[in-house]
Amino acid sequence: MVDIVRFCRSRKDGRRCTRHLDHLGLHRHRAVMWADATADPPTCPGSGAVAAPAEPSPDGYPHGRGLCRECSRLIPIETGRLASHDSSDAGESPEETMWRREWLNTHGW
């Protein structure tokens, strides 16, 4: 399996920090820099969006979850809407990341 590079999860105005996870100092996306105090809240703006279950792969993945158009994660659906979720999941397993990558490459963004 390919090693997965983990990047910082901070966002500012929708831009993702491009520095490595647990870096020191300011966050950065190209020429834009910001501190934790001015970062976007961790809750994804796609939380609560109307959604339908994503098309499953032959093995059933993503198991009834819907694709969030804001963060490109597969999120559980509650009464026709994406459940409240953060833009990234620090506890996401490498296996889940691999499955999501394969699903996105097969079914599109």
C-alpha positions as CSV (number, residue, x, y, z in Angstrom):
1,M,0.0,0.0,0.0
2,V,1.2,3.5,-0.7
3,D,2.0,5.8,2.2
4,I,-0.6,8.5,2.7
5,V,0.8,12.0,3.3
6,R,-1.1,13.7,6.1
7,F,-1.6,17.5,5.7
8,C,-2.7,20.1,8.2
9,R,-6.5,20.2,8.6
10,S,-6.8,24.0,9.1
11,R,-8.8,26.0,6.6
12,K,-9.2,29.7,5.9
13,D,-11.9,31.0,3.5
14,G,-12.2,27.4,2.2
15,R,-8.5,27.1,1.4
16,R,-6.7,24.2,3.0
17,C,-3.3,24.6,4.7
18,T,-0.7,22.9,2.6
19,R,1.8,22.3,5.4
20,H,2.4,18.9,7.0
21,L,0.3,17.8,9.9
22,D,1.3,19.2,13.3
23,H,3.5,21.9,11.8
24,L,4.8,24.8,13.8
25,G,3.9,28.4,13.0
26,L,1.4,30.0,10.6
27,H,-0.8,28.0,8.3
28,R,-0.2,28.6,4.6
29,H,-2.0,28.1,1.2
30,R,0.2,29.6,-1.5
31,A,0.7,33.2,-0.5
32,V,-2.1,33.3,2.0
33,M,-1.1,32.8,5.7
34,W,-3.3,32.6,8.8
35,A,-3.2,31.8,12.5
36,D,-5.4,29.3,14.4
37,A,-7.4,32.3,15.8
38,T,-8.6,33.3,12.3
39,A,-9.1,29.8,10.8
40,D,-12.5,28.6,9.6
41,P,-14.4,26.5,12.1
42,P,-13.8,22.8,11.7
43,T,-17.5,22.1,10.9
44,C,-17.9,21.5,7.1
45,P,-20.1,24.0,5.4
46,G,-21.6,21.0,3.6
47,S,-23.2,19.7,6.8
48,G,-27.0,19.5,6.4
49,A,-26.9,19.6,2.6
50,V,-29.5,17.6,0.8
51,A,-28.0,14.3,-0.3
52,A,-28.7,10.9,-1.7
53,P,-26.6,7.7,-1.1
54,A,-23.6,7.6,-3.4
55,E,-23.4,4.9,-6.1
56,P,-21.9,1.8,-4.5
57,S,-18.9,-0.1,-5.7
58,P,-19.3,-3.8,-6.2
59,D,-18.3,-4.5,-2.6
60,G,-20.9,-2.0,-1.3
61,Y,-18.7,0.9,-0.4
62,P,-19.6,3.6,0.6
63,H,-22.4,1.7,2.4
64,G,-25.2,4.2,1.9
65,R,-23.2,7.4,2.7
66,G,-23.4,10.5,0.6
67,L,-20.6,12.5,-1.0
68,C,-20.1,16.0,0.5
69,R,-19.4,18.4,-2.3
70,E,-17.5,20.7,0.1
71,C,-15.0,18.4,1.6
72,S,-15.1,15.3,-0.7
73,R,-15.8,12.9,2.2
74,L,-18.5,10.3,2.3
75,I,-20.8,11.2,5.1
76,P,-23.8,9.4,6.7
77,I,-27.2,10.6,5.6
78,E,-29.8,11.6,8.2
79,T,-33.4,12.2,6.8
80,G,-32.1,13.0,3.3
81,R,-29.4,15.4,4.5
82,L,-25.7,15.0,5.2
83,A,-25.0,14.6,8.9
84,S,-23.1,17.3,10.7
85,H,-19.4,16.7,10.2
86,D,-16.0,18.3,10.2
87,S,-14.1,19.1,7.0
88,S,-11.6,16.4,7.8
89,D,-11.4,13.5,10.2
90,A,-8.1,13.2,12.2
91,G,-9.1,9.6,13.1
92,E,-9.8,8.4,9.6
93,S,-8.0,5.2,8.9
94,P,-5.5,4.7,6.0
95,E,-7.9,2.0,4.7
96,E,-10.9,4.4,4.6
97,T,-8.7,7.0,2.8
98,M,-7.7,4.3,0.3
99,W,-11.3,3.2,-0.3
100,R,-12.5,6.8,-0.7
101,R,-9.6,7.5,-3.2
102,E,-10.5,4.4,-5.3
103,W,-14.2,5.3,-5.2
104,L,-13.6,8.9,-6.3
105,N,-11.3,7.7,-9.1
106,T,-14.0,5.3,-10.3
107,H,-17.2,7.3,-9.8
108,G,-15.8,10.9,-10.2
109,W,-15.8,13.9,-8.0
